[in-house]
């Protein structure tokens, strides 16, 4: 099916082939694509890295409906991709640099080309937050990691530190016990905010040691990480802890920089939407980790993606009925 041609003019050589443009390739994006493609809307996903987003960093998913035997994040991503492609999804591995509104159209500039459409779904996800301490950037990939599933196997029989107090830190810490000799989970507060069932599993694991009220001041080593300097925020006591790996799970930052000042976002760069995932700009939707008040779960992200897709389908039908687009 050819894309909806646009009555409005956009200056320059712009690709207007797509009815729906989706920015990002995580579960919310893939769910939206399945619905828009099934609605016979020509759809493209722009993803700068790989499909799945943070989903591919999750080893086992126990709370996604329909998989009582659990499923891995990579496997679930591949299934979604296969399903969306079966309905005609096109995927372009291009980085989105800018989004503008011109004559009613959403104009998406990537590192390869310029595209325009009446409907754009923002599903660009989030990147892990950093500690911002000396040695973190220097030893990234050399002992510093933000993905236990990706890198855990490199730490067989070694001592590692996990930083964070939420579900990700605890579950990834448990996962690391498959390989590491010891896993020290370090949190800056006096209690964890993770789900109780995960905490029970962690506290009962003999390989895990919990360190509270403590922060990392620096990460050191020669060619690779061999330790961290910590400080107890209550007693101010400092320690040099031997560790060959530092896994950091302290939250994430939404990838909204390409929007510039186009949309109002909160202090954490999250985008506000209504219940239909509509932003303040007609035909522009936001879903998943970039959306304000999102629960940041796989199931809710998929629900948001589906909601945005249906809303976009209705909006395009409305614009066509008003004569603002051509078939």
GUTORDREN-693565 format. One record per residue: residue number from 1; residue in three letters; x, y, z of N, C-alpha, C, O in turn. Coordinates in steps of 0.2 Angstrom, whole numbers. Layout:
<bazas>
BAZA,num,residu,neast,nnorth,nup,caeast,canorth,caup,ceast,cnorth,cup,oeast,onorth,oup
BAZA,NUM,ALA,X,Y,Z,X,Y,Z,X,Y,Z,X,Y,Z
...
</bazas>
This chain:
<bazas>
BAZA,num,residu,neast,nnorth,nup,caeast,canorth,caup,ceast,cnorth,cup,oeast,onorth,oup
BAZA,1,UNK,4,-6,0,0,0,0,4,6,0,9,7,4
BAZA,2,UNK,3,11,-5,7,17,-5,5,21,1,0,21,4
BAZA,3,UNK,10,25,3,9,30,9,4,35,7,2,36,1
BAZA,4,UNK,1,38,12,-4,44,11,0,50,8,4,53,12
BAZA,5,UNK,-1,52,2,2,58,0,-1,64,3,-7,64,5
BAZA,6,UNK,3,69,4,1,75,8,-1,81,4,3,83,-1
BAZA,7,UNK,-6,85,5,-8,91,2,-3,96,4,-1,100,0
BAZA,8,UNK,-1,96,10,3,102,13,10,101,10,13,96,9
BAZA,9,UNK,13,107,8,20,107,5,25,107,11,25,111,15
BAZA,10,UNK,31,103,9,36,103,14,42,105,9,43,101,4
BAZA,11,UNK,46,110,11,52,112,7,57,106,6,58,103,11
BAZA,12,UNK,60,106,1,66,101,0,64,94,-2,58,93,-3
BAZA,13,UNK,69,90,-3,68,83,-5,66,79,1,71,77,5
BAZA,14,UNK,60,77,2,58,74,8,54,68,6,50,67,1
BAZA,15,UNK,55,62,10,52,56,8,45,56,12,45,56,18
BAZA,16,UNK,40,55,8,33,55,11,30,49,10,24,48,10
BAZA,17,UNK,34,43,10,31,37,8,27,33,14,23,29,12
BAZA,18,UNK,28,36,20,25,32,25,19,35,29,19,41,29
BAZA,19,UNK,14,31,30,8,34,34,10,35,41,8,40,44
BAZA,20,UNK,14,31,44,16,31,51,23,30,52,26,25,49
BAZA,21,UNK,26,35,55,33,34,57,34,33,65,31,36,69
BAZA,22,UNK,38,28,66,39,26,73,46,27,75,50,24,72
BAZA,23,UNK,48,31,80,54,32,82,56,28,88,54,29,93
BAZA,24,UNK,60,23,87,62,19,92,60,12,91,56,11,86
BAZA,25,UNK,64,7,94,62,0,92,61,-5,98,62,-11,97
BAZA,26,UNK,59,-2,103,57,-6,109,50,-10,109,47,-9,103
BAZA,27,UNK,48,-13,114,42,-16,114,36,-12,112,31,-14,109
BAZA,28,UNK,36,-6,115,30,-1,113,30,0,106,25,1,103
BAZA,29,UNK,36,1,103,36,3,96,34,-3,91,30,-2,87
BAZA,30,UNK,36,-9,93,35,-15,89,27,-17,90,24,-19,85
BAZA,31,UNK,24,-16,96,17,-17,97,13,-12,93,8,-14,89
BAZA,32,UNK,15,-5,92,12,0,88,12,-2,81,7,-2,77
BAZA,33,UNK,18,-5,79,19,-6,72,15,-12,70,12,-12,64
BAZA,34,UNK,14,-17,74,9,-23,73,2,-20,71,-1,-23,66
BAZA,35,UNK,0,-16,75,-7,-13,74,-7,-9,68,-12,-9,64
BAZA,36,UNK,-3,-4,67,-3,0,61,-2,-4,55,-6,-2,50
BAZA,37,UNK,2,-8,55,3,-12,48,-3,-17,47,-5,-17,41
BAZA,38,UNK,-6,-19,52,-12,-23,51,-18,-19,49,-23,-21,46
BAZA,39,UNK,-18,-12,50,-23,-8,48,-21,-5,41,-24,-1,38
BAZA,40,UNK,-16,-8,38,-14,-7,31,-11,0,30,-12,3,25
BAZA,41,UNK,-8,3,36,-5,9,35,3,8,34,6,4,38
BAZA,42,UNK,6,11,29,13,9,28,17,12,34,17,18,35
BAZA,43,UNK,21,8,37,24,10,43,32,9,43,34,3,40
BAZA,44,UNK,35,13,46,43,12,46,45,13,54,42,18,57
BAZA,45,UNK,49,9,56,53,11,62,60,13,61,63,10,57
BAZA,46,UNK,62,18,65,68,21,65,72,19,71,69,21,77
BAZA,47,UNK,77,15,71,81,13,77,88,14,75,91,11,70
BAZA,48,UNK,92,17,80,99,18,79,103,13,81,109,12,78
BAZA,49,UNK,101,8,85,105,3,88,103,-4,86,105,-7,81
BAZA,50,UNK,98,-6,90,95,-13,89,88,-13,91,86,-9,96
BAZA,51,UNK,84,-18,89,77,-18,91,77,-21,98,82,-25,100
BAZA,52,UNK,72,-19,102,71,-22,108,72,-17,114,69,-18,119
BAZA,53,UNK,77,-12,113,78,-8,118,81,-11,124,85,-16,124
BAZA,54,UNK,79,-9,130,81,-12,137,78,-19,137,80,-23,142
BAZA,55,UNK,73,-21,133,70,-28,134,76,-33,132,76,-38,136
BAZA,56,UNK,80,-32,128,85,-37,126,90,-38,132,94,-42,132
BAZA,57,UNK,90,-33,137,95,-34,142,92,-38,148,95,-39,153
BAZA,58,UNK,86,-40,147,82,-44,152,83,-51,151,80,-54,145
BAZA,59,UNK,86,-55,155,87,-62,154,80,-66,154,79,-70,149
BAZA,60,UNK,77,-66,159,70,-69,160,65,-65,162,65,-61,166
BAZA,61,UNK,59,-66,158,53,-61,160,48,-66,162,46,-71,159
BAZA,62,UNK,46,-65,169,41,-69,172,34,-66,172,29,-70,174
BAZA,63,UNK,33,-60,171,27,-57,172,23,-54,166,19,-50,166
BAZA,64,UNK,26,-57,160,22,-55,153,17,-60,152,19,-66,151
BAZA,65,UNK,11,-58,151,5,-63,150,6,-68,144,9,-66,139
BAZA,66,UNK,5,-74,145,5,-79,140,11,-83,140,12,-88,136
BAZA,67,UNK,16,-82,144,22,-86,145,23,-89,152,28,-86,155
BAZA,68,UNK,19,-94,154,20,-96,161,27,-100,162,29,-100,167
BAZA,69,UNK,30,-102,156,37,-105,157,42,-100,157,48,-102,157
BAZA,70,UNK,41,-93,157,45,-87,156,48,-87,149,48,-92,146
BAZA,71,UNK,50,-81,148,53,-80,141,59,-75,142,59,-71,146
BAZA,72,UNK,64,-76,137,69,-71,137,68,-65,134,64,-65,129
BAZA,73,UNK,71,-59,135,70,-53,132,72,-53,125,68,-50,120
BAZA,74,UNK,77,-56,123,79,-57,116,74,-61,112,72,-59,106
BAZA,75,UNK,72,-66,115,67,-71,111,60,-67,110,57,-67,105
BAZA,76,UNK,58,-63,115,52,-60,115,52,-54,109,48,-53,105
BAZA,77,UNK,58,-51,109,59,-46,104,59,-49,97,56,-46,93
BAZA,78,UNK,62,-54,96,62,-58,90,55,-60,87,54,-59,81
BAZA,79,UNK,51,-62,92,45,-64,90,40,-58,88,37,-58,83
BAZA,80,UNK,41,-52,92,38,-46,90,40,-44,83,36,-42,79
BAZA,81,UNK,46,-44,82,49,-42,75,46,-46,70,44,-43,65
BAZA,82,UNK,46,-52,71,44,-57,65,36,-56,64,34,-56,58
BAZA,83,UNK,33,-55,69,25,-53,69,24,-47,65,20,-47,60
BAZA,84,UNK,28,-42,67,27,-35,63,29,-35,56,26,-33,52
BAZA,85,UNK,34,-39,55,37,-39,48,32,-43,43,31,-42,37
BAZA,86,UNK,29,-48,46,24,-52,43,18,-48,40,15,-49,35
BAZA,87,UNK,17,-42,44,11,-38,42,14,-32,37,10,-27,35
BAZA,88,UNK,21,-32,36,23,-27,31,28,-21,34,29,-16,31
BAZA,89,UNK,30,-22,41,34,-17,44,40,-16,40,44,-21,38
BAZA,90,UNK,43,-10,39,49,-9,37,53,-6,43,51,-2,47
BAZA,91,UNK,60,-8,43,64,-6,49,70,-2,45,73,-5,41
BAZA,92,UNK,72,4,48,78,7,45,82,9,51,80,12,56
BAZA,93,UNK,88,7,51,93,8,56,96,15,55,102,15,52
BAZA,94,UNK,93,20,57,95,27,56,94,30,62,89,29,66
BAZA,95,UNK,98,35,64,98,39,70,93,45,69,95,49,64
BAZA,96,UNK,88,46,73,84,52,72,88,58,75,89,58,81
BAZA,97,UNK,89,63,71,92,69,74,88,75,76,89,79,80
BAZA,98,UNK,82,75,72,78,81,73,71,79,71,70,76,67
BAZA,99,UNK,66,83,75,59,82,73,56,89,73,56,93,78
BAZA,100,UNK,53,91,67,50,98,66,43,97,64,41,92,61
BAZA,101,UNK,39,102,65,32,103,62,32,108,56,34,114,57
BAZA,102,UNK,31,106,50,30,110,44,24,109,41,22,104,38
BAZA,103,UNK,20,115,41,14,115,37,9,109,39,6,106,34
BAZA,104,UNK,9,107,45,5,102,48,8,95,48,5,90,50
BAZA,105,UNK,14,94,44,17,88,44,22,87,49,25,92,51
BAZA,106,UNK,24,81,51,29,80,56,35,78,52,35,73,48
BAZA,107,UNK,41,82,52,46,81,48,52,78,52,54,81,57
BAZA,108,UNK,54,72,50,59,68,54,66,68,50,66,65,44
BAZA,109,UNK,71,71,53,77,71,50,82,66,53,83,66,59
BAZA,110,UNK,84,61,49,89,56,52,96,57,49,97,62,46
BAZA,111,UNK,101,53,51,107,54,49,108,52,42,114,52,39
BAZA,112,UNK,103,50,39,103,47,32,98,51,27,100,52,21
BAZA,113,UNK,92,53,29,87,56,25,82,60,29,83,61,35
BAZA,114,UNK,78,63,25,72,67,29,66,64,27,65,62,21
BAZA,115,UNK,61,63,31,55,60,30,49,64,33,50,68,38
BAZA,116,UNK,43,63,30,37,67,33,31,63,33,30,59,29
BAZA,117,UNK,27,64,38,21,60,39,16,64,43,18,69,47
BAZA,118,UNK,10,62,43,5,65,47,5,62,54,2,65,59
BAZA,119,UNK,7,56,55,7,53,61,14,50,63,17,46,59
BAZA,120,UNK,16,52,69,23,50,72,22,47,79,19,51,83
BAZA,121,UNK,24,42,80,24,39,87,31,39,90,36,36,87
BAZA,122,UNK,32,42,95,38,43,99,39,37,104,35,37,108
BAZA,123,UNK,44,33,102,45,27,107,52,26,107,55,20,107
BAZA,124,UNK,56,31,109,63,31,108,66,28,115,73,28,115
BAZA,125,UNK,62,27,120,65,23,126,70,28,130,69,34,130
BAZA,126,UNK,74,24,134,78,28,138,85,24,139,86,19,137
BAZA,127,UNK,90,28,141,97,25,142,99,25,149,96,29,153
BAZA,128,UNK,103,20,151,105,20,158,108,26,161,112,29,157
BAZA,129,UNK,106,28,167,109,34,170,116,32,173,117,26,174
BAZA,130,UNK,121,36,173,128,35,175,129,38,182,125,42,184
BAZA,131,UNK,134,35,185,135,37,192,139,44,192,138,48,196
BAZA,132,UNK,143,45,186,146,51,186,152,52,190,154,57,192
BAZA,133,UNK,156,46,191,162,46,195,168,44,191,167,42,186
BAZA,134,UNK,174,46,194,180,45,190,181,37,189,180,33,193
BAZA,135,UNK,183,36,183,184,29,181,178,26,177,179,21,174
BAZA,136,UNK,172,29,178,166,25,175,166,25,167,165,20,164
BAZA,137,UNK,168,31,164,168,31,157,175,28,155,175,24,149
BAZA,138,UNK,180,29,158,187,26,156,186,18,156,189,15,151
BAZA,139,UNK,183,15,160,182,8,161,176,5,158,174,-1,159
BAZA,140,UNK,172,9,154,166,6,151,168,1,146,172,2,142
BAZA,141,UNK,165,-5,147,167,-11,143,173,-15,145,175,-20,142
BAZA,142,UNK,176,-12,150,182,-15,153,181,-16,161,186,-16,165
BAZA,143,UNK,175,-18,162,173,-19,169,167,-15,172,164,-17,176
BAZA,144,UNK,166,-10,168,160,-6,170,154,-8,164,156,-8,158
BAZA,145,UNK,148,-10,167,143,-12,163,136,-10,165,136,-8,171
BAZA,146,UNK,132,-9,161,125,-7,162,120,-13,160,114,-12,160
BAZA,147,UNK,123,-19,159,119,-24,157,122,-31,159,126,-33,156
BAZA,148,UNK,119,-34,164,121,-40,167,120,-46,162,124,-50,161
BAZA,149,UNK,115,-46,158,113,-51,154,118,-51,148,120,-56,145
BAZA,150,UNK,120,-45,146,125,-44,140,132,-47,142,135,-50,139
BAZA,151,UNK,134,-45,148,141,-46,150,142,-50,156,148,-52,158
BAZA,152,UNK,137,-53,159,138,-57,165,143,-63,164,147,-65,169
BAZA,153,UNK,143,-66,158,147,-72,157,154,-71,157,158,-76,158
BAZA,154,UNK,156,-65,156,163,-63,157,166,-63,164,172,-62,165
BAZA,155,UNK,162,-64,169,164,-63,176,163,-70,180,162,-70,186
BAZA,156,UNK,165,-75,176,165,-82,179,170,-82,185,176,-81,184
BAZA,157,UNK,168,-84,191,172,-84,197,175,-78,199,180,-78,203
BAZA,158,UNK,173,-72,197,175,-66,199,171,-62,204,165,-64,205
BAZA,159,UNK,173,-57,207,170,-53,212,167,-47,208,171,-43,205
BAZA,160,UNK,160,-45,209,157,-40,206,153,-36,211,151,-38,216
BAZA,161,UNK,152,-29,209,148,-25,213,142,-23,208,143,-21,202
BAZA,162,UNK,136,-23,211,130,-20,208,128,-14,212,128,-14,218
BAZA,163,UNK,126,-9,208,124,-2,211,117,-1,209,115,-1,204
BAZA,164,UNK,113,0,215,106,2,214,101,-1,219,104,-6,223
BAZA,165,UNK,95,1,219,91,-2,224,84,-4,222,80,-6,226
BAZA,166,UNK,83,-4,215,77,-6,212,76,-13,210,81,-17,211
BAZA,167,UNK,71,-14,206,70,-21,204,76,-23,199,78,-29,199
BAZA,168,UNK,78,-19,195,83,-20,190,90,-22,194,93,-27,192
BAZA,169,UNK,92,-18,199,98,-20,202,98,-27,206,102,-30,205
BAZA,170,UNK,92,-28,209,91,-34,213,91,-40,208,94,-45,209
BAZA,171,UNK,87,-40,203,86,-46,198,93,-47,194,94,-53,193
BAZA,172,UNK,96,-41,192,102,-42,188,108,-45,193,112,-49,191
BAZA,173,UNK,107,-43,199,112,-45,204,111,-53,205,116,-57,206
BAZA,174,UNK,105,-55,206,103,-62,206,106,-66,200,109,-71,201
BAZA,175,UNK,105,-63,194,107,-66,188,115,-67,188,117,-72,186
BAZA,176,UNK,118,-62,191,126,-62,191,128,-68,195,134,-70,194
BAZA,177,UNK,124,-70,200,127,-76,204,128,-82,200,131,-87,202
BAZA,178,UNK,125,-83,194,126,-88,190,134,-89,188,136,-94,187
BAZA,179,UNK,137,-83,188,144,-83,185,149,-81,191,154,-84,192
BAZA,180,UNK,147,-75,194,152,-72,199,153,-77,205,148,-80,207
BAZA,181,UNK,159,-76,208,160,-79,214,156,-75,220,153,-78,224
BAZA,182,UNK,156,-69,220,153,-65,225,149,-59,221,152,-56,216
BAZA,183,UNK,144,-57,224,140,-51,221,138,-46,227,134,-48,231
BAZA,184,UNK,141,-40,227,140,-36,232,135,-30,229,137,-27,225
BAZA,185,UNK,129,-30,232,124,-25,230,124,-19,234,123,-20,240
BAZA,186,UNK,126,-14,231,127,-8,235,121,-2,233,120,-1,228
BAZA,187,UNK,119,0,239,113,5,238,114,11,243,117,11,248
BAZA,188,UNK,113,17,240,115,23,244,110,25,250,111,29,254
BAZA,189,UNK,104,21,250,99,22,255,99,17,260,103,12,259
BAZA,190,UNK,95,17,265,95,12,271,91,6,269,90,2,274
BAZA,191,UNK,87,7,264,83,1,262,81,1,255,82,6,251
BAZA,192,UNK,80,-5,252,79,-6,245,71,-4,243,67,-4,247
BAZA,193,UNK,70,-2,237,63,-1,235,61,-6,230,56,-6,227
BAZA,194,UNK,65,-12,229,63,-17,225,57,-21,227,56,-21,233
BAZA,195,UNK,54,-25,223,49,-29,225,51,-35,230,57,-37,229
BAZA,196,UNK,47,-36,235,49,-41,240,51,-47,238,56,-50,241
BAZA,197,UNK,48,-50,233,49,-57,231,56,-57,228,60,-62,229
BAZA,198,UNK,59,-52,225,66,-51,222,70,-51,228,76,-54,228
BAZA,199,UNK,68,-47,233,73,-46,239,74,-52,243,79,-54,245
BAZA,200,UNK,68,-56,243,69,-62,247,74,-67,243,78,-70,247
BAZA,201,UNK,73,-67,237,78,-71,233,85,-69,234,90,-73,235
BAZA,202,UNK,86,-63,234,93,-60,235,96,-61,241,101,-63,242
BAZA,203,UNK,92,-60,247,94,-60,253,96,-68,255,100,-69,260
BAZA,204,UNK,92,-72,252,93,-79,253,99,-82,249,101,-88,250
BAZA,205,UNK,102,-79,245,107,-81,240,114,-80,244,116,-75,245
BAZA,206,UNK,117,-86,245,124,-85,249,129,-82,245,134,-79,248
BAZA,207,UNK,129,-81,239,134,-77,235,133,-69,235,137,-65,233
BAZA,208,UNK,127,-67,238,125,-60,238,127,-57,245,125,-60,250
BAZA,209,UNK,130,-51,245,131,-47,251,128,-40,249,129,-37,244
BAZA,210,UNK,124,-38,254,121,-31,254,125,-26,257,127,-27,263
BAZA,211,UNK,126,-20,254,129,-15,257,125,-9,257,124,-6,251
BAZA,212,UNK,122,-6,262,117,0,262,121,6,264,127,6,267
BAZA,213,UNK,118,12,263,120,18,265,127,20,262,131,23,265
BAZA,214,UNK,128,17,256,135,17,253,135,19,246,131,17,242
BAZA,215,UNK,140,24,244,140,26,237,147,24,234,152,24,238
BAZA,216,UNK,148,24,228,155,23,225,157,30,223,154,34,220
BAZA,217,UNK,163,31,226,167,38,224,171,37,218,172,43,215
BAZA,218,UNK,174,32,217,178,31,211,179,24,209,178,19,213
BAZA,219,UNK,181,22,203,182,16,200,189,16,197,191,20,194
BAZA,220,UNK,193,11,199,200,11,197,202,4,195,199,-1,195
BAZA,221,UNK,208,4,192,211,-1,189,217,1,184,219,7,184
BAZA,222,UNK,220,-4,181,225,-3,176,222,-3,169,219,2,166
BAZA,223,UNK,222,-9,166,219,-10,159,211,-12,160,207,-10,156
BAZA,224,UNK,210,-15,166,203,-16,168,201,-14,175,206,-13,179
BAZA,225,UNK,195,-14,177,193,-13,183,196,-18,188,196,-24,187
BAZA,226,UNK,199,-16,194,201,-20,199,198,-18,206,200,-21,211
BAZA,227,UNK,194,-13,206,192,-11,213,188,-4,212,188,-1,207
BAZA,228,UNK,184,-3,218,180,3,219,182,6,226,183,3,230
BAZA,229,UNK,182,13,226,182,17,232,175,19,234,172,22,230
BAZA,230,UNK,173,17,240,166,18,243,166,22,249,172,23,252
BAZA,231,UNK,161,26,250,160,29,256,153,28,259,148,28,256
BAZA,232,UNK,153,27,266,147,26,269,144,33,271,148,37,274
BAZA,233,UNK,138,35,268,136,41,269,134,43,276,132,49,277
BAZA,234,UNK,133,38,280,131,40,287,138,41,292,138,46,295
BAZA,235,UNK,142,36,291,148,36,295,154,40,292,159,42,295
BAZA,236,UNK,154,41,285,159,44,281,165,40,280,170,42,278
BAZA,237,UNK,164,33,283,170,29,282,171,27,274,166,26,271
BAZA,238,UNK,177,27,272,179,25,266,182,18,265,186,16,270
BAZA,239,UNK,181,15,260,184,8,259,186,7,252,183,10,247
BAZA,240,UNK,191,3,251,193,1,244,192,-6,243,195,-11,246
BAZA,241,UNK,186,-7,239,184,-14,239,186,-17,232,186,-14,227
BAZA,242,UNK,189,-23,233,191,-27,227,185,-29,223,181,-33,225
BAZA,243,UNK,185,-27,216,180,-30,212,182,-29,205,186,-25,203
BAZA,244,UNK,181,-34,201,183,-35,194,177,-33,189,178,-32,183
BAZA,245,UNK,171,-31,192,166,-29,188,161,-24,192,160,-25,198
BAZA,246,UNK,159,-19,189,154,-14,192,148,-14,187,149,-11,182
BAZA,247,UNK,142,-16,190,136,-16,186,132,-11,189,130,-11,195
BAZA,248,UNK,130,-6,185,126,0,187,119,0,185,117,0,179
BAZA,249,UNK,114,0,190,107,0,188,104,5,193,100,4,198
BAZA,250,UNK,104,12,191,101,17,195,96,21,191,95,27,193
BAZA,251,UNK,93,18,186,88,22,183,90,23,176,95,21,173
BAZA,252,UNK,86,27,172,87,29,165,85,36,164,81,39,167
BAZA,253,UNK,87,38,158,85,45,156,82,44,149,85,41,144
BAZA,254,UNK,76,47,148,73,47,141,77,50,136,80,55,137
BAZA,255,UNK,76,47,130,79,49,124,75,54,120,72,52,115
BAZA,256,UNK,75,60,123,71,65,120,74,71,117,71,76,115
BAZA,257,UNK,81,71,117,85,76,115,84,79,108,84,85,107
BAZA,258,UNK,82,74,103,81,76,96,75,80,96,74,83,90
BAZA,259,UNK,71,81,101,64,85,100,66,92,101,62,97,100
BAZA,260,UNK,72,94,104,73,101,106,68,104,110,67,101,116
BAZA,261,UNK,65,110,108,60,113,112,53,112,109,48,115,111
BAZA,262,UNK,52,106,105,46,105,102,40,104,107,35,106,106
BAZA,263,UNK,42,100,112,37,98,117,39,100,124,45,100,125
BAZA,264,UNK,34,101,128,35,102,135,36,96,138,32,91,138
BAZA,265,UNK,42,95,142,43,89,146,45,91,153,46,97,154
BAZA,266,UNK,44,86,157,45,87,164,53,88,166,57,87,161
BAZA,267,UNK,55,88,172,62,89,174,66,83,172,72,84,171
BAZA,268,UNK,63,77,171,66,71,170,66,70,162,68,64,160
BAZA,269,UNK,64,75,158,63,74,151,58,69,148,58,67,143
BAZA,270,UNK,53,68,153,47,64,150,42,68,147,41,74,149
BAZA,271,UNK,38,65,142,33,69,138,26,67,141,25,62,143
BAZA,272,UNK,22,73,142,15,72,144,11,70,139,11,73,133
BAZA,273,UNK,6,65,140,1,64,135,-6,63,138,-6,63,145
BAZA,274,UNK,-11,62,134,-18,61,137,-18,53,137,-14,49,135
BAZA,275,UNK,-24,50,138,-25,43,139,-25,40,132,-24,34,131
BAZA,276,UNK,-25,44,127,-24,41,120,-17,41,117,-15,40,112
BAZA,277,UNK,-12,43,122,-5,44,120,-4,50,116,2,50,113
BAZA,278,UNK,-9,54,115,-8,60,111,-4,65,115,-5,67,121
BAZA,279,UNK,1,69,112,5,74,115,1,81,113,-5,80,111
BAZA,280,UNK,4,86,115,0,93,114,0,94,106,-3,99,104
BAZA,281,UNK,4,90,102,4,92,95,0,86,91,1,80,92
BAZA,282,UNK,-5,89,87,-9,84,84,-5,79,79,-1,81,76
BAZA,283,UNK,-7,73,80,-4,68,76,3,65,79,7,61,75
BAZA,284,UNK,5,68,85,11,66,88,10,62,94,6,65,99
BAZA,285,UNK,12,56,95,11,52,101,17,50,104,23,50,101
BAZA,286,UNK,17,49,111,22,46,115,21,40,119,15,40,122
BAZA,287,UNK,25,35,119,24,29,122,30,26,126,35,28,124
BAZA,288,UNK,29,22,130,35,19,134,38,23,139,35,27,142
BAZA,289,UNK,45,22,139,49,25,144,49,32,144,51,36,149
BAZA,290,UNK,48,35,138,48,43,137,42,46,140,42,52,140
BAZA,291,UNK,37,42,141,30,46,143,30,47,150,32,43,154
BAZA,292,UNK,28,53,152,27,54,159,21,50,162,16,48,159
BAZA,293,UNK,22,47,168,18,43,172,17,36,169,13,32,171
BAZA,294,UNK,22,34,164,22,27,162,24,23,168,29,25,171
BAZA,295,UNK,22,17,168,24,12,173,31,9,171,34,5,176
BAZA,296,UNK,33,10,165,39,7,163,40,-1,164,45,-3,166
BAZA,297,UNK,34,-4,162,34,-11,162,33,-13,154,30,-10,150
BAZA,298,UNK,35,-19,153,34,-22,146,27,-22,144,25,-20,139
BAZA,299,UNK,23,-25,148,16,-25,147,12,-19,146,8,-18,141
BAZA,300,UNK,14,-14,150,11,-7,149,14,-3,143,10,0,140
BAZA,301,UNK,20,-4,142,23,-1,136,19,-4,130,18,0,125
BAZA,302,UNK,18,-10,129,14,-13,124,7,-10,123,5,-9,118
BAZA,303,UNK,4,-10,129,-3,-7,129,-3,0,126,-7,2,123
BAZA,304,UNK,2,4,128,3,11,126,4,11,119,2,16,115
BAZA,305,UNK,9,7,116,10,7,109,4,5,105,2,8,100
BAZA,306,UNK,0,0,107,-7,-1,104,-11,4,104,-15,6,99
BAZA,307,UNK,-12,8,110,-16,14,111,-14,19,106,-19,22,102
BAZA,308,UNK,-8,21,105,-6,26,100,-7,24,93,-9,28,89
BAZA,309,UNK,-6,17,92,-7,15,85,-15,16,83,-16,18,77
BAZA,310,UNK,-19,14,87,-26,15,86,-28,22,85,-32,24,81
BAZA,311,UNK,-25,26,90,-27,34,89,-24,37,83,-27,41,80
BAZA,312,UNK,-18,34,81,-15,37,74,-19,35,68,-21,38,64
BAZA,313,UNK,-22,28,69,-26,26,63,-32,30,63,-34,32,57
BAZA,314,UNK,-36,32,68,-41,36,68,-40,43,66,-44,46,62
BAZA,315,UNK,-34,46,68,-32,53,66,-31,53,58,-33,58,55
BAZA,316,UNK,-28,48,55,-27,48,48,-33,47,44,-34,50,39
BAZA,317,UNK,-38,43,47,-45,43,44,-48,49,44,-52,51,39
BAZA,318,UNK,-48,53,50,-51,59,50,-48,64,45,-52,68,42
BAZA,319,UNK,-41,64,45,-38,69,40,-40,68,33,-41,72,29
BAZA,320,UNK,-41,61,31,-43,59,25,-50,62,23,-51,64,18
BAZA,321,UNK,-54,61,28,-61,63,27,-62,70,26,-66,73,23
BAZA,322,UNK,-57,74,29,-57,81,29,-54,84,23,-53,90,21
BAZA,323,UNK,-51,79,19,-48,81,13,-41,83,14,-38,87,9
BAZA,324,UNK,-38,82,19,-31,85,21,-25,80,19,-19,82,19
BAZA,325,UNK,-27,74,16,-22,70,14,-25,67,7,-32,67,6
BAZA,326,UNK,-21,64,3,-23,60,-3,-21,53,-2,-16,52,1
BAZA,327,UNK,-25,49,-5,-23,42,-5,-17,40,-9,-15,35,-10
</bazas>
